[in-house]
Amino acid sequence: MLMRSCVCRMLWAFDFSPARDEKGQPLWPDPQAATSNVTRRPAVFPRALKPRNEEIGALIKEEATRAEEALREWE
């Protein structure tokens, strides 16, 4: 359930697009590239994440700051 919540939040907060090369062309992932251990999953591929708007970007930065402060307790 937690993983589904994280994915939903990412879809709400970001526009996802392929990364671009030096000429501005999209770098599409290879659909056949995968890692395989116990389960098979797509290989890591370049991508671009952009907050959907400035308000969401500010919220993401605030949450990141709070998370960093909370983690300091465990140092």
Secondary structure, DSSP 8 states (H G I E B T S, - for coil): -HHHHHHHHHHHHEEEEE-B-TTS-B----TT-EEESSSEEE----EEEEESSHHHHHHHHHHHHHHHHHHHTT-
